[in-house]
């Protein structure tokens, strides 16, 4: 029996143009059930797949990105506290920026320093999230840790540079004021 041609009077079906493509037309329920059952030649044997057993859901290769991620140890600096700190810092930057724009940086150096450090911490958190999402250490075992350490070094150097700029030069707010009016 074939799925392409009906078993009963195949030439009559072709002559009348009643062929239904890949499925035969059966008049009895027994023939229809037998035609829709799994054929023996459609079953794949283990020796036909080079000895690998079929795993529902696809293959899982150990030691690759297919492995399930491990859960980190609970820490108050990550998770919901971390998320809340990011949102509070982002919301606090708005009034700090307005306050720095209204006042002069030389008159309020503490506010100028807090604004500068808050901007650096805000940028560090954003870049850290990008690196964690796109340069994950499981997928990039060499580049991932290098990127994290490069970000930490750049953040530390930025804090040091802003400190030097605010204490030995005009400060961040005064710099923005002078650039804006130039």
Short mmCIF file of the C-alpha atoms (twelve columns), coordinates in Angstrom:
data_MODEL
# 
_entry.id   MODEL 
# 
loop_
_atom_site.group_PDB 
_atom_site.id 
_atom_site.type_symbol 
_atom_site.label_atom_id 
_atom_site.label_alt_id 
_atom_site.label_comp_id 
_atom_site.label_asym_id 
_atom_site.label_seq_id 
_atom_site.Cartn_x 
_atom_site.Cartn_y 
_atom_site.Cartn_z 
_atom_site.pdbx_PDB_model_num 
ATOM 1   C CA . UNK A 1   0.000   0.000  0.000   1 
ATOM 2   C CA . UNK A 2   1.290   3.456  -0.839  1 
ATOM 3   C CA . UNK A 3   0.436   6.886  0.478   1 
ATOM 4   C CA . UNK A 4   0.816   8.421  -2.931  1 
ATOM 5   C CA . UNK A 5   -1.712  6.247  -4.773  1 
ATOM 6   C CA . UNK A 6   -4.863  4.695  -3.375  1 
ATOM 7   C CA . UNK A 7   -4.658  0.920  -3.166  1 
ATOM 8   C CA . UNK A 8   -8.084  0.200  -4.651  1 
ATOM 9   C CA . UNK A 9   -8.388  0.766  -8.389  1 
ATOM 10  C CA . UNK A 10  -5.500  3.207  -8.742  1 
ATOM 11  C CA . UNK A 11  -5.894  3.518  -12.498 1 
ATOM 12  C CA . UNK A 12  -9.558  4.541  -12.165 1 
ATOM 13  C CA . UNK A 13  -8.605  7.387  -9.802  1 
ATOM 14  C CA . UNK A 14  -5.930  8.633  -12.153 1 
ATOM 15  C CA . UNK A 15  -8.302  8.455  -15.119 1 
ATOM 16  C CA . UNK A 16  -11.005 10.448 -13.375 1 
ATOM 17  C CA . UNK A 17  -8.507  12.919 -11.835 1 
ATOM 18  C CA . UNK A 18  -9.619  12.130 -8.313  1 
ATOM 19  C CA . UNK A 19  -6.143  11.715 -6.862  1 
ATOM 20  C CA . UNK A 20  -5.790  13.487 -3.551  1 
ATOM 21  C CA . UNK A 21  -2.052  13.961 -3.561  1 
ATOM 22  C CA . UNK A 22  -0.237  12.210 -0.713  1 
ATOM 23  C CA . UNK A 23  -3.306  10.758 1.006   1 
ATOM 24  C CA . UNK A 24  -5.465  7.982  -0.334  1 
ATOM 25  C CA . UNK A 25  -9.234  7.937  -0.394  1 
ATOM 26  C CA . UNK A 26  -10.604 5.015  1.607   1 
ATOM 27  C CA . UNK A 27  -14.184 3.864  1.774   1 
ATOM 28  C CA . UNK A 28  -13.949 1.759  4.894   1 
ATOM 29  C CA . UNK A 29  -12.886 2.708  8.389   1 
ATOM 30  C CA . UNK A 30  -10.489 -0.239 8.664   1 
ATOM 31  C CA . UNK A 31  -8.566  0.844  5.563   1 
ATOM 32  C CA . UNK A 32  -8.419  4.451  6.787   1 
ATOM 33  C CA . UNK A 33  -7.012  3.428  10.189  1 
ATOM 34  C CA . UNK A 34  -4.461  1.128  8.603   1 
ATOM 35  C CA . UNK A 35  -3.404  3.848  6.136   1 
ATOM 36  C CA . UNK A 36  -2.873  6.398  8.892   1 
ATOM 37  C CA . UNK A 37  -0.898  4.096  11.178  1 
ATOM 38  C CA . UNK A 38  2.882   4.408  11.549  1 
ATOM 39  C CA . UNK A 39  4.715   2.482  8.932   1 
ATOM 40  C CA . UNK A 40  7.682   0.352  9.911   1 
ATOM 41  C CA . UNK A 41  10.015  2.037  7.434   1 
ATOM 42  C CA . UNK A 42  9.175   5.476  8.944   1 
ATOM 43  C CA . UNK A 43  10.628  4.545  12.351  1 
ATOM 44  C CA . UNK A 44  14.275  5.493  12.778  1 
ATOM 45  C CA . UNK A 45  16.412  2.842  14.367  1 
ATOM 46  C CA . UNK A 46  19.286  3.602  16.763  1 
ATOM 47  C CA . UNK A 47  21.859  2.258  14.324  1 
ATOM 48  C CA . UNK A 48  20.675  4.762  11.693  1 
ATOM 49  C CA . UNK A 49  21.565  7.718  13.950  1 
ATOM 50  C CA . UNK A 50  25.176  6.702  14.581  1 
ATOM 51  C CA . UNK A 51  24.219  5.212  17.954  1 
ATOM 52  C CA . UNK A 52  22.933  8.470  19.460  1 
ATOM 53  C CA . UNK A 53  19.648  8.217  21.274  1 
ATOM 54  C CA . UNK A 54  17.006  10.793 20.421  1 
ATOM 55  C CA . UNK A 55  16.351  13.168 23.299  1 
ATOM 56  C CA . UNK A 56  12.998  14.978 23.244  1 
ATOM 57  C CA . UNK A 57  13.592  18.717 23.271  1 
ATOM 58  C CA . UNK A 58  16.836  18.513 21.356  1 
ATOM 59  C CA . UNK A 59  20.387  17.596 22.201  1 
ATOM 60  C CA . UNK A 60  22.002  18.906 25.361  1 
ATOM 61  C CA . UNK A 61  25.755  19.243 25.077  1 
ATOM 62  C CA . UNK A 62  27.489  19.282 28.450  1 
ATOM 63  C CA . UNK A 63  29.978  22.061 29.061  1 
ATOM 64  C CA . UNK A 64  28.465  24.538 26.576  1 
ATOM 65  C CA . UNK A 65  25.925  27.341 26.641  1 
ATOM 66  C CA . UNK A 66  23.198  24.667 26.665  1 
ATOM 67  C CA . UNK A 67  23.942  23.914 30.323  1 
ATOM 68  C CA . UNK A 68  21.512  25.285 32.846  1 
ATOM 69  C CA . UNK A 69  22.825  28.343 34.611  1 
ATOM 70  C CA . UNK A 70  23.782  28.067 38.257  1 
ATOM 71  C CA . UNK A 71  21.948  30.215 40.753  1 
ATOM 72  C CA . UNK A 72  24.159  32.798 42.466  1 
ATOM 73  C CA . UNK A 73  24.444  32.958 46.213  1 
ATOM 74  C CA . UNK A 74  21.946  35.386 47.774  1 
ATOM 75  C CA . UNK A 75  23.468  38.819 48.189  1 
ATOM 76  C CA . UNK A 76  21.973  42.123 49.297  1 
ATOM 77  C CA . UNK A 77  23.968  43.967 46.646  1 
ATOM 78  C CA . UNK A 78  22.125  42.130 43.842  1 
ATOM 79  C CA . UNK A 79  18.551  41.230 43.104  1 
ATOM 80  C CA . UNK A 80  15.704  43.421 44.244  1 
ATOM 81  C CA . UNK A 81  17.944  45.695 46.342  1 
ATOM 82  C CA . UNK A 82  20.194  46.212 43.342  1 
ATOM 83  C CA . UNK A 83  17.208  46.996 41.125  1 
ATOM 84  C CA . UNK A 84  15.775  49.434 43.670  1 
ATOM 85  C CA . UNK A 85  19.161  51.170 44.040  1 
ATOM 86  C CA . UNK A 86  19.392  51.607 40.256  1 
ATOM 87  C CA . UNK A 87  15.923  53.177 40.102  1 
ATOM 88  C CA . UNK A 88  16.518  55.485 43.073  1 
ATOM 89  C CA . UNK A 89  19.860  56.598 41.620  1 
ATOM 90  C CA . UNK A 90  18.286  57.281 38.215  1 
ATOM 91  C CA . UNK A 91  15.448  59.253 39.787  1 
ATOM 92  C CA . UNK A 92  17.854  61.190 42.032  1 
ATOM 93  C CA . UNK A 93  19.954  62.280 39.062  1 
ATOM 94  C CA . UNK A 94  17.119  64.495 37.792  1 
ATOM 95  C CA . UNK A 95  16.942  66.880 40.789  1 
ATOM 96  C CA . UNK A 96  20.730  66.763 41.232  1 
ATOM 97  C CA . UNK A 97  21.244  67.827 37.617  1 
ATOM 98  C CA . UNK A 98  18.654  70.617 37.953  1 
ATOM 99  C CA . UNK A 99  20.219  71.770 41.232  1 
ATOM 100 C CA . UNK A 100 23.679  71.814 39.678  1 
ATOM 101 C CA . UNK A 101 22.389  73.761 36.686  1 
ATOM 102 C CA . UNK A 102 20.754  76.404 38.891  1 
ATOM 103 C CA . UNK A 103 23.717  76.876 41.247  1 
ATOM 104 C CA . UNK A 104 27.367  77.412 40.435  1 
ATOM 105 C CA . UNK A 105 29.784  74.532 40.887  1 
ATOM 106 C CA . UNK A 106 32.372  76.635 42.695  1 
ATOM 107 C CA . UNK A 107 29.804  77.711 45.319  1 
ATOM 108 C CA . UNK A 108 28.684  74.116 46.079  1 
ATOM 109 C CA . UNK A 109 31.628  71.742 45.555  1 
ATOM 110 C CA . UNK A 110 30.009  68.933 47.582  1 
ATOM 111 C CA . UNK A 111 26.986  68.916 45.301  1 
ATOM 112 C CA . UNK A 112 29.285  68.977 42.273  1 
ATOM 113 C CA . UNK A 113 31.199  65.951 43.583  1 
ATOM 114 C CA . UNK A 114 28.027  64.007 44.427  1 
ATOM 115 C CA . UNK A 115 26.635  64.681 40.945  1 
ATOM 116 C CA . UNK A 116 29.864  63.552 39.274  1 
ATOM 117 C CA . UNK A 117 30.158  60.343 41.303  1 
ATOM 118 C CA . UNK A 118 26.445  59.584 40.811  1 
ATOM 119 C CA . UNK A 119 26.828  59.931 37.035  1 
ATOM 120 C CA . UNK A 120 29.827  57.584 37.076  1 
ATOM 121 C CA . UNK A 121 28.032  54.984 39.222  1 
ATOM 122 C CA . UNK A 122 24.953  55.230 36.989  1 
ATOM 123 C CA . UNK A 123 27.113  54.689 33.892  1 
ATOM 124 C CA . UNK A 124 28.972  51.805 35.549  1 
ATOM 125 C CA . UNK A 125 25.710  50.003 36.370  1 
ATOM 126 C CA . UNK A 126 24.472  50.449 32.792  1 
ATOM 127 C CA . UNK A 127 27.692  49.195 31.181  1 
ATOM 128 C CA . UNK A 128 27.855  46.325 33.678  1 
ATOM 129 C CA . UNK A 129 24.373  45.222 32.624  1 
ATOM 130 C CA . UNK A 130 25.345  45.371 28.939  1 
ATOM 131 C CA . UNK A 131 28.470  43.276 29.532  1 
ATOM 132 C CA . UNK A 132 26.537  40.769 31.644  1 
ATOM 133 C CA . UNK A 133 23.907  40.416 28.896  1 
ATOM 134 C CA . UNK A 134 26.064  40.371 25.758  1 
ATOM 135 C CA . UNK A 135 29.569  39.272 26.816  1 
ATOM 136 C CA . UNK A 136 28.613  36.603 29.331  1 
ATOM 137 C CA . UNK A 137 31.551  34.673 30.761  1 
ATOM 138 C CA . UNK A 138 29.950  31.290 29.951  1 
ATOM 139 C CA . UNK A 139 29.836  32.132 26.257  1 
ATOM 140 C CA . UNK A 140 33.036  34.192 26.194  1 
ATOM 141 C CA . UNK A 141 35.251  32.630 28.898  1 
ATOM 142 C CA . UNK A 142 38.224  34.903 28.146  1 
ATOM 143 C CA . UNK A 143 36.638  38.102 26.852  1 
ATOM 144 C CA . UNK A 144 33.873  38.225 29.506  1 
ATOM 145 C CA . UNK A 145 36.113  38.572 32.593  1 
ATOM 146 C CA . UNK A 146 38.446  40.910 30.679  1 
ATOM 147 C CA . UNK A 147 35.476  43.163 29.831  1 
ATOM 148 C CA . UNK A 148 34.304  43.205 33.461  1 
ATOM 149 C CA . UNK A 149 37.776  44.084 34.738  1 
ATOM 150 C CA . UNK A 150 38.236  46.734 32.031  1 
ATOM 151 C CA . UNK A 151 34.960  48.322 33.150  1 
ATOM 152 C CA . UNK A 152 36.053  48.277 36.805  1 
ATOM 153 C CA . UNK A 153 39.395  49.848 35.942  1 
ATOM 154 C CA . UNK A 154 37.740  52.501 33.748  1 
ATOM 155 C CA . UNK A 155 35.258  53.296 36.523  1 
ATOM 156 C CA . UNK A 156 38.030  53.634 39.094  1 
ATOM 157 C CA . UNK A 157 40.062  55.879 36.808  1 
ATOM 158 C CA . UNK A 158 36.967  57.981 36.095  1 
ATOM 159 C CA . UNK A 159 36.296  58.498 39.800  1 
ATOM 160 C CA . UNK A 160 39.924  59.482 40.329  1 
ATOM 161 C CA . UNK A 161 39.831  61.840 37.329  1 
ATOM 162 C CA . UNK A 162 36.612  63.502 38.487  1 
ATOM 163 C CA . UNK A 163 38.057  63.916 41.979  1 
ATOM 164 C CA . UNK A 164 41.170  65.561 40.552  1 
ATOM 165 C CA . UNK A 165 39.095  67.736 38.226  1 
ATOM 166 C CA . UNK A 166 36.742  68.870 40.988  1 
ATOM 167 C CA . UNK A 167 39.487  69.603 43.558  1 
ATOM 168 C CA . UNK A 168 42.290  71.003 41.370  1 
ATOM 169 C CA . UNK A 169 40.353  72.581 38.495  1 
ATOM 170 C CA . UNK A 170 37.003  74.265 37.840  1 
ATOM 171 C CA . UNK A 171 34.717  71.271 38.516  1 
ATOM 172 C CA . UNK A 172 32.146  69.442 36.463  1 
ATOM 173 C CA . UNK A 173 29.281  71.926 36.792  1 
ATOM 174 C CA . UNK A 174 31.432  74.918 35.899  1 
ATOM 175 C CA . UNK A 175 32.827  73.008 32.908  1 
ATOM 176 C CA . UNK A 176 29.304  72.330 31.610  1 
ATOM 177 C CA . UNK A 177 28.373  75.995 32.165  1 
ATOM 178 C CA . UNK A 178 31.412  77.238 30.223  1 
ATOM 179 C CA . UNK A 179 30.891  74.783 27.360  1 
ATOM 180 C CA . UNK A 180 27.199  75.724 27.196  1 
ATOM 181 C CA . UNK A 181 27.930  79.466 26.923  1 
ATOM 182 C CA . UNK A 182 30.920  79.115 24.580  1 
# 
